[in-house]
Amino acid sequence: MAGILPRFFGPFGGGGLPPYDEFGIKETRPRLPGRRTAGYDLVERMEYLYVRVVKARELRWGAEFDPLAEVKLGSYSCTTRHIEKTVGPEWNDVFAFSRERIQASFLEVHVRGRGFAADEYVGRARFDLGDVPVRVPPDSALAPQWHHVFDKGGERAGEVMVALWVGTQADECFPLAVHADAAFAVDADLAAHIRCKQYAVPRLWYVRVNVIECRDVELADKARVGELFVRSRVSTQELRTKTCVSRLPSSFHRWNEDHLFVAAEPFEDHLILSVEDRVKVDKEEVIGHVHIPFTDFERRWDARPIRPRWYNLVQPEGATKIEKFSSKVCVRLCLEGGYRVLSEPIHYLSDVRPAARELWHGRPPIGLVELGIHHAFGLSALRERNGRGSCDAYCVAKYGSKWFRTHTVIDSLAPRFHQQCFWEVHDHCTVLTVAVFHNCQIGDRGGLVTGDPVKDVLLGKVRIRLSTLETGRIHTHAYPLISLHGGGIKKMGELHLAVRFSSTSTLGLLQTYARPHLPPMHYHCPLSVVQQERLRREAVAVIAHRLGRADLPLRRECVEHLCEAHGHRWSMRRSKAHFFRILSALAPLFAAFSWFVDVCRWRNPVTTVAVHIIYAMLVCCPNLILPTFFLYKFCLGLWNYRRRPRHPWHVDTKVSHAHTAHPDELDEEFDEFPTARPHEVVRMRYDRLRSLGARIQEMVGDVAGHVERARCVMTWRDPRATTMYMLLCLCAAVVTFAAPFQAVALLTGFYLMRHPSLRQRLPDVPSNFFRRLPCKVDCLL
C-alpha cells in the first residue's frame, strides 16, 4: 500500500492556497430584539411606511381612459396596474417604503390614465406623514378611508380609498407589499417580479407502470413479422420497452418491464400507452394507444402485489383500418406512496417523509427551525446603472415542501432583507439551503427585460445541516458567497444569517438516530442508481414547471441550483476532492500505523517499554481489552470536547480544491453535455483522462494481485508454496494447542516490537513468502 498511494497521489499534488480567511465563516453579533415580536426575533426591527391603494370612484375625465394610481414620495414613485375603461377602478395594491430612506414630509397619490403625460393627472390627494399612525401586530388592521382627489384647477375630480400606516416586517401586509424605494419608478409589471413569496412545492409521487403483455395484435401486413414494443408517456417523460418479436400471427407479446415516472399533486397529466411496430430501422408505426387517467391507478405504500388490468387499444387517426380490431394490453398501474421522491442529492435532503400522508400519522414534528435573513454585504456588481456598479439581489430559502423568497432589493450592493421564516422539522439530519440570486429580469433602467428571458445569476449558496446546530441557540454568522465558474473561484459577497433550532420532543429527537434515513420502501424495493438519477432529473423538472407557473414565478435555473441538478456531472476537481477526503478520513489510521512502526523501531524507548507493559497486561487479562478500548474512546471524546467546532460547516475552498484546479479542468466541469468544445480540446481531455485511468488501473491491479496471492496459497497453483504453508499451519496448530494462548500472543507481540538490533534491513520471511506467491497477472494480455 505504501507504493500505491504515492503513485496515485502524484498527479494531484502541487498548488498553494491564498489566505483562507477570505472565504471563512465569521460570527456576527447583530442587534436582535430581546423578546419575540410577532415571530420576528431573529432579525432587526425595520420600520416601513405602508400605503394601501384600494380603489377609486366617481372619477371625472373628459374621455374614456384606463385609470391607475401613482404614489409619489419624494424622489420615489410607484404605480398600480391599470384598469381598462372605468371610472370606478379597484386596485387593492400595497406599497412599502423603508422609513430610514424617507426624506419627504408629504406623500401624494395621483390618479392618472395609461398613456398620460408625466405632468397630467385626473386628480391628486396629499397626505402629511406626521399624521400617519403606527401599527404593531397584533393590533387590528387599519380600515382604509375615502379621500377627495383634486385636479390642477383645485376642483374635486373623484375619490380614492387609501390607508397609510407605519409598521414593521411583522405586518401581515409585508409579503404582499411592493418595496417601492428604488431609484426609479416601479410600475405594476415590475412589482410582480420583486415581491416576496412563499412557495408550496407540490407533493411528488413515483408512478409505476408494469407493462406485462399485449394480445390480439393485428398487423396491416399479414406476411410481415412484427417487432413490437410499448411506449409509455407521462407529460414530457417517455420510456419504451424492449422489442418483442413473435413469428405467429395474432399471438401475444410479453415484456414484463417496469417503467417509473414522476407526477405531482394535483395530478393534471395522464398516462399514454402506445403499442408500436418497428417497421424499419428509422420508422415506427403506432398500432394502437390508450389514455389512462391517474384516477385508475392504485395507491400503495408497501410491497403488496398490484392486480393486472386489461385496456383496449384504439387505432390512431390516419392509420390503415383493420376490421374487428380488438388488441388489448395488460398492465399493472400504481402510485408509489411509500417512497420519498428524491429531487435533491441524498446527502442534501431537506425532508425524508414518504409521499403518502397515511404514513405520516403518529410521527409529530420533533422541532422547529427558524431562519432570519439579515442582509448581504459587498456583493459583486453584475450590471451598470448611471455609470456605477449595481446588483438586484434576492434570497431563496429551501427546506422541505416550503420555499421562501425574499423581495428583490433593487440597485444595491449591500441589500437589507431582514425577513424571517420557519419550518417544522421531522428529521434534524437534514439540510437547509439558502441561495442569493441576481434578478436579471430587471433592465438597466428599472424596466422588465423584453425579448428572450435572461437567466438569473447565482451569487452564492449556503447549506446548514440542522444536526450540527445546538438546540435553542441562535447562530449568527456571516457566510461567504462563493461562486465557481470557468475562470476560477470568486467571492461574490457575504450573507448574514441567524438560525435557531428548537426541539419540541427530546425523545423523538434521539429516536431519529435509530430510524432508517429513508422510508422503508427504499430498502424493500430499492431503485437502481440509474433509475434514481433519471427520476431525480424528472422531479426537478416537475418542480421547476409548477413553481414557474406561480403568481411570482421562480425561474427554472433557481430550482436547478437549489436542487443541485448538475451535481452529477464529471469533474476532475471533485475527483481530487473526494480522493483527498478519503485520505483525510484514513489519516488517523495511517497515524496509528506510523506510531506503531515507531514503537517497533524503538524511536522512543520509554514509549516502547510502556507499550510492552500494557500489551502484557492485556494479554494476561483479556477481559480488560474491551473495557479499556471503550474507556479510551470515552476519554478521547471528553478531550476533543475542548476543541469542538464553534461554527457550522460551510463551503471550504481547501476541501473543494477550488484554488488548485486548472482553468481547463474548470472549463471541462462547466461544459454542457454533450460537449460543444473543439475536437482538439476534447482529444486533450480524453488523453488526460486516459493517463489518470492508467494510474487507477495500476493501483487496482496491485490490490487485485495481493488478494489473489492470499487466495492462491491454498489452491495448489504453486505446489511447493502450498505444501510449505500447510506444514506451517500444522505446526502452528500443534503449538497453539499445547501452549497457552497468552504465551503465544505475548511472544508474537514481543517479536513484532523487538529491538532494532534484533532486526535486519531486508524484508522478513513472511513478506518474502507472500510476494513470491503467484497471481492471475500471468493470465492478462
N, C-alpha and C positions, 0 to 999 in steps of 0.2 A: 504493500500500500504506500510505503514511503516513496517508491519510484513512480507510482501512478499519479499522485496528486500534483507534484511539481510539473509533470508533463502536461496535465490539463490546466494547471494554473497559469502556465506561461503566457498564452495569448491574451489573458485578461488583466495582466499587470500594467503598472505604469499610471501616470497622471496624478496631478496634485489637485487639492481642493482649495477653493477660496475660503475665507473665514466663514465658519458655519453659522455664526450669529446672524448673518444676513438673512438666512432662511429659517431661523429658530423661532420657537413659540415663546411669547413673553406674557408674564402675568400682569394684569391691569387691576386698578382699584377705582372703578367708576363710582360716582355718587348715586347710590341706589336708595330708593325710599326705605325708611325704617320699618314700614309695615305694608301689608298688602293693600293696594288701592285698586279695587275692581279688577284684580288679577294682573295688574301691571306693576310688579315689584322687582322685576329683573332688568328694567330699563329706566333711564332717566325720564322724569316727568317733563313732557313738552306741551306747550300751550298752542292752540290753534284758534284762529277766528273762522268759525263755520258760517257759511252763507248758503241757505237753502232757498232756491228759487222754485216755487211750486207751480204757479200758473198766473195767467193774466185774464182780464175780461174788459169788455166794452172799449176795445182799442179803436181809436179814431184815426183813419188814414184815408186819403182821397181815392186810392185804388187798392186792388187786391194785392196782398203781399204775404210772404212766408215769415211769420214772426219768430224771433229768437231773442233771448235776453243776454246782455253783455254786462259782466260785473267788472268794475274798474276800481282798483285800489292802488293809488299812487302810480308807479310805473308798471304794475301788474294788471293784466286783463285776461278774462276767460269768457267763453260764450257757451250757451246751451245749444242743444240741437234745434234745428228749425222745424216748425210745424207748418205744413202746406195750407195756405189759403184759409185762414180762420181768424176771427177776432177774439177768440177765447182759447188760446193755446194752453196746454198743460205740459210742463217740462219735468218738474219734481227732481231737479238736479241739485247736488250738494257740492260745494267747493270749500277747500280748506287752505288758509294762508297761515304760514308759520308766524307766530306773534313776534318773534325776535327779529324778523325781517320787515315788519310793518313800520313804515316811517310816516305814513299819511295819517291824518286825523279824521278824514271823511271817506265814506265808501259810496259809490254811485252804481245804480242799476239802470242800464239803458235798455229800453225795449226797441229793437230795430227790426229791419227786414233783411232777408238774404239778398245780397247784391247792393245794399245801400252804400252810399259814400261813407268815408271814415267819420265825417262830422255830421252825418244825417241820422236822425232817430225819430221814433214816434213819440216817446215820452221818457222822462228821466225822474228817478227817485233818489234822494240823497239822505244818507244816514250818518249821524255823528257817532264815532266809535267810542266816545266817552260814555255813552248811554247803553252800551251793549252789556247784557247780563252775563254772569259767569255761571256755568253749569258743571256740576261734579256728580257723576253717577254715584249712587242710584237715584239721583233726582229725576223727576219725570221730564220727558222731552218738552221743549218749548213749543207752544202752538204758533204756527205762522199766522201773520196778520195781513190784512189788506192795506196797501199804501197807494196813494194817488201818484200818478206819473204826469208830468207836465212837459209840454212841448217847448220849443225855443221861445215862443211868444209868451210863455207863462200860463197858457190855457190848459185846463185839465184834459188829458188825452186818454184816460182809462185808469185802470187799477192793476197792481201787481201784488201777488201774495208772496211775502218774503219772511224768513225767520233768520235772525242773527244771534249768535251766542259765542262765548269763549269757552272752549273745552279742551280736553287732553286727548291723547291717543286711546284712552279707555272709553271714549264716547262710542256709542253703537253706530253712529254715522261715519266713523273714521274709515271702515272698509269700503263704504260706498262713495266717499268723497274723492273729488279730483284735486290733487295738490297743485294749485294754480299759481305758485310763486316762482315760476320760471322767468327767464329774461325775455321771453317773447310771449305773444298771445297764445292761449291754449283754447283751441276750438273743440267742438263735440267729437269730431273724428279722432283727434289726438288724445282726448281724455279717455277714450275707450282702450288705449294701449298703455296707459301709465298708472291706472288704478291698481290697488292691491286686490288680491283674490285668493280665496281658499278653494282648492280643487278636491273633489272626491273621486279617487281613482276607482274605476269600475271593478267589480269582483270578477276575477278571471276563472274559467273552468277549462279543464282538458276535455276535449271531445274525442272519444274513442270510436272508430268505425272499423269493425272487423268484417272484411269482405270474404265471405265463405265460398259461394259458388253462384253460377248462373245456368239456367236451364232453358230448353226450348228455344235455342238461338237459331234463327233462320237467316242465312246469308242470301243476298241477291244473286250471287253467282254460286249455283249449287255445286259446280265442279271444283271450286277452289277450297283449299284447306284453310280454315280460319285461324288467325293468330290474334286471339282476343286478350284484352286487358281492361281493367276497370279504373277509370279516373274519378277521383273524389275531390270535391272543391267546396271550401267554405270561405266566402268572401274572396280575398286575394290569395289564400293559401290553397295549394294544389299538390296532390300526390297521386301516384299511379302504381298499380300492382305490376308484377312481372307478367310477361307474355305467356299465355297458355295456348298450346297447340293441340287440337283434337282432330283426328282424321275421320271421325264418324259424324255424319250429318245429324243435326238436331240433338246432339249429345250435350251433356252438361260439362261445364268448365269449372275447375276448382282452383282456388288460390289460398284461402285461409290466411290472409295477411291483415295486420293491424295498421291503421292509419290514425295518427294523432294530430289534432288541431287545437287551436286556442280560440275560445269565444268569451265574450264579455256580457255581463248582465247590464241592462235588459237585452235579451237575445233578439237582435234585429236581422240576422242573416239566417240562412237555411243551408242544408247540405244538398249538393247536387251530385248525383251518381250517374255516370255515363259509361255504358259498355261500348268499347270501340274496337275496331278491327284494323290491324296493321296491314294495309293493302300493299304498300311499297315501303322502301327504306325511309322516304321522306313524305309519305302520305298515309293519313289515318282517317277512317270513316266512322262516324257515330252510328251504332246500330240502334240504340235506344237510351233514354235517360229518364230520371225520376227526380223530383224535388221533394225533399223531406224536411218539414219544419222541426225545430228543436222541441216542440211540444210532444212529438212522438218518441223522444229519447227517454230512456230510463235514467234515473239518478241513483248512483250508488256511492258509498263511501267506505266500502270494504272490498274484499276479493271474491264476493259471491258471483256465480256464473250469471250471464245475461242470456235470456232466451232469444233464439234467432227469429227473424221476421222476413217474410217474403213481400217484395214490392214488384208490381207490374211495371214494365218499361213502356215508355211512349216513344213512338218513332219521331225523329226530328223533322221539322218542316223542310221540304225540298228533297228529302231522301226518296229513293225508289220504294214505292209502296209494296208491301208484302201482305198477301191475303192471309187472314187468320193469324195475324201477328200476336203471339202470346208469350213473348220472352219475359222472364222474371229473374230477379236477383235476390239472393238470400244474404242478409247482413245482420250483425249484432251492433246495436247503437246504444251508447250510454254516455252520460255526462259524469266524469270522474270528480266526485266531491271530496275524496279522501286525500288528494294531492294538494300541495302548495304550488301554485303556478309560479315558477321561478322567472321573474322578469329582471333580475339582477344577479350578479355572481353570488354563489352560495356563501362566500366569506364576507359579503357586504349586505346580507339580508337585513331588512328592517321589520319584517313580520314573518312568522313561521306558522301561522294558523292555516288550516286547510280551507278549501273553498266552501264546503258545506257548513252552513251555520249550525246545523244539528250537532256537529262535533264540538262547538264552542261552549255548550252548556256545561255548567259545573266547573268552569275554569275562569273565575273572575280576574280582572286585571291585578297584577302584582305591584304596580307602581304607576307613577306619573312622571313624565319628563317635560320640563319647561325650558323653552329657548327664548332668550332675549337677544334680538339682533340690534346692536347699538349703532355702529357706524363703520364706514370704511375710511381708510386714510392713505393718501399718497398713491391713488390709482393712476395707472398709465393713461396718457391721453390717446384716445383712439379716433378722434376726429378734431377738426379745427373749426372754431367759431369766432368770428370777429378778430382773426389774427392770433388767437391763443388756443392752447390745447383744451380739450373738453372731453367729457365722458357722461353718458346717460346710463347709470347703473341701477340694477335691481337685484334682489336676492330671491332664491327659491330654496325652501327647506323641505326635505322629503323624509317622511317616516311613515311606514305602513300605508294605509289607504288614504291618508290625508296629507296633501301637499299644500304648502303655504307660500304665496308670492307677495313680496312687499311692493309698495308703489315705486315707480321709477323716479328717481331724483335726477332732474334734467340739468345738464350743464354744470356739473360739479365734480371735482377730483377728490373731494372729501365728503361724500354724501352721508347724511344723518337719517337713519331709518327709525330707530327706537320703537320697534314693534315686537310684540311678544306673542308666542303661540305655545300650545301644549298638546301632548298626545298621551293616551293611555298606553301603558306598557304591559304586554302579556309575556314577553321573554326579554330579559335585560341583556342577553348575549346577542344583541342586535346593534345596528349601526344607524346613526342619524347623519344625514348628508345635507350640507348647506353649500350652495354654489352661488357665485356672483357673475352676472352677465352684463354685457353692454348692449343696450337696446338699439339695434341697428334699424328699427322701423321708423325712427325719428330722423328727419333730414337735418341738414346743417342749419336751416333757418327755423327749425321747430315744427315743420310740417311733416306729414307722413310720406314715406318713400313710395313713389308711384312706379309702375312697371314691375319688373321681376323682383320678388321679395329677396331681401338680403338676410343672410343668416346672422342671428345674434352671436356675439363673440363671448366665449368663456374666459373670464378673468382669473378664476381660481376656484378651488373646491376644498371643503373642509369635511373630514369624516370624524365622527365622535362615537366611539364604542361605549355603550352605556355601562357595560360591566367594569370599565376602568374608572368610573366616577364614584366618588364617595357619597354615600347616602345622606341626603339632607344638606350637603354643602353646595354653595353657589360657586361654580368655577367660572372665573372671569379671566379671559385670555385674549391676546391679540394674535390671530393666526395669519401667517404669511400666505398671500395668494400667489401660488406658483404656477406658471404656465410653461409647458414644454412643447416646443414646435420644432420645425425642421432646422431653424437657425440656432437652436440651443435652449437653455433654460433662462427664464427671466422672472424676476419678482414683479408682479403687477400691482402690488399694494398690500394693505393689511385689512383684516376684517376683525372687528372687536365683538365678541360674543359673551353671553352669560348663560350658563347651563346649570340646571339643578335637577337631580334625580331623587324623587321621594318614593319611599317604599310604603305601600299600603298593607302588605302582608309579608312579614319577615319569613314565616314558614313557607309560603308559596315561593318566595324568592330563593330560598335554599333548595326547595324541591325541584326547581328548574334544572339544577346541575345533574340530577339523576334521570331526566327525561331525554329521549332522543331529540336531536337537533331539528329533525324534520318530522312531519306526520308519519304514522306507521305505514301507510301505503307506499311510501318511497322505499321501504325495506321489504315489504311483502311482494310487491310487483315493481322492482326497480326499473327505471328508464336507462337506456344506454347513454353514453356520453354524447354520441352523435345526435340522438333524439333531444337531449337536454339543450344542446347548443342551438339546434334548429328551432325548438319551441320557445327558447328564450328570445331569439330574434323576432319571432312572430308575436310574442307577448309585448315586447317593446313597441312593435309597430301598431298593435291594437291600442295600447295606452296612448301613444302619440296621436293616433287618429281620433280617439274620443276626446282627449284634452284639447286637441286642435279645433274642436267644434264648440268649445265653451264660449261663454259670453266674452271673456277676455282670453283669447286663445293662448295656450302655452305651446310654443313652437317645437317642432319635431327635434331640432338639434338640442334643445334644452333637455327634453326627455331622454335622448340618447346619452348625453353627458351624465345625467343623474343616474341612469341605469347602467352605466359602464358598457354601452352596447358595442364598443370597439375594443374592449379589453382582451379579446381572444386572438387578436392579430399577432403575427410573428414579430418579435423584437429582439435584436441582439442585445440591447441594453437590459431588457428584462431577463434574458437568459443569464447574463452576467450577474444581475442582482440575485436571482434565485440560487445560482451556484454559490455565491458568497454567503447567502443566508444559510445554506447547508453547512458551509464551513464554520460560520459563526455559531450555529446551533451545536455542532460537534466539537467546538473549541474546548469545553470543559473535559470531554472525553480525551482529546488529544493532550490537554494539560495534565490529566491524571496519568496517562501513559508515559508522558515525558518525566513526570515526577517519579514514577516507579522505576524508570530507567536510571534516573539519577540515584535512587536508593540502591539499585543493584550495583551501580558503579562506585558507590561509597563516596559520592561528591561531598556529602556532609555526614561524617561518621556518627555524630550524635543522633541525627535523624534516623540513620540506618539502624543503629543499635536499638532505638526506641521502637522502630517498626518490627524488628526481630522479637522484641519482648511482647508487644501487643499481639503479634501473629501467634506466638507460642501460647499466650493466654487464650486466644480464641480457639485454637486447635484443641487445646486441652479441655476447654469448657465450651463446646459447640452451642450449648443452649444460650450463650451470650451473643451469638452472631447477629441474629435478627433484632434483639433489643438494642444492641449497640448501633446498628445501622439506622433504625428509626429514631433513636435519640440524637444521632448525628444530624439527621435531616431536620429535626425539630430545632436544634441549636443553630443550625445554619439558617433556617428561616428567621429566627429571632435576630441573628446577626445582620441579615440583609434588611431587616425592618428599618434600621437606621438609615440605610441608603435607598429606601423605597422611592419610586418616582413621584415627584411633586406635580408634574404637568401631564395632561393626557397626551397620547400619541398623536402625531401629525405627520404630514409628508416629510420624509427625511431624504434630502438630496444625496446624502452619502450612501444610504441603504439602496436608494433607487439607481445609483450610478449614473446620475444625470449629467454630472460635470465631466466625467471621464469618457462619455460617449463621443464617438467620432461623428462629425457632421453627416457623413454618408450613412452611418447607422441610423441617425435620426430621420434622414430623408427616406430611408427604407421603411422605418417604423410608421411614418405618416403617409406612405404611398397607398393609393387605392388598390382594391382587389377586383379584377385582375390589374396588374401593373400597367402603367402608361409611360414608363421610363424608356429611354433609348435602348437598343439591343446591346450596346457596349456596356452600359451600366448594369443591365441585367446579367450579362455574362460575367462581369467582375464580381457581382454579389454572389452569383452561383459558385464561382471558383472559391470565394472566401468561405462560403458555407460548406463546400466540399472539404476544404482544409480543416475546418473545425470538426466536421463529421469524421474525418480520418483520425483525429486525436481521440474523439469519443469512442470511435470504433476500436482503437488500440487499447484504451482503458478497459472497455467492456471485454475485449479479448483476453486481457490479463486476468481479470476477475473470473471469467469462464474457465481459463486454464487452471487456476488454483482450485476451483470447485471440482473440476474433472479429475485432478490428481487425487483429491480426497476420496473420490468415489472409485477410481481405478485401482486403489490399493487392495481392494477386496474382489476384483473381477478377474484376476489371474491374467491381466493383459501383459504384465511383467512377472513371469512365474517366480523368478528369484526374489524379487522385492516382496511379492505376496507371501512366499514361504517365510522369509525373514520376519515379516510383520506378524504372521500367525504364531511363530515361535515366540516372538516378543510378547504377544498377548497372552500366550500360555504361561510364560514365566511370570508376567505381571499378575495373572490370576492366582498363581500359587503363592506369590509373595504377599499380595494383599489379603489372601485368605489366612495365611499363617501369621502375619504381622498385624499389630493393632492399626486401626485407621489413623489414629492421631499420630503414630510414629511415621507412617507413610507420608501424611500431609505435611508433617513438620520437616522431614528430610527433603521433600520436594520443594517446599518454600525456601528453606535454607540454601538449597542448591541453586535456585534461581537468583537469590540475593547474595551469593557468595562474593568474597572479596576479589577485587581486580587482579590481585597477584595469583589467584587460582584460575584465572580466565586466560584465554588466548584470543588473539585478534581475528582469527579466522572464524567463519560460521561454525556453529556447533553441529553435532552429528545429526540430531533430528531435522534441522533445516536442510542439511545436505541430502538426507534421505528423501525428504519431501520434494525438493527441487528436481530430483532425478526420476521421479515417477512420470510415466507417460501421460499425455493428454491428447485430445482429438484435433490438435493443431495440425497433425500429420494428415488428417482427412480433408483439409481445406485445399481448394485450388489455388 
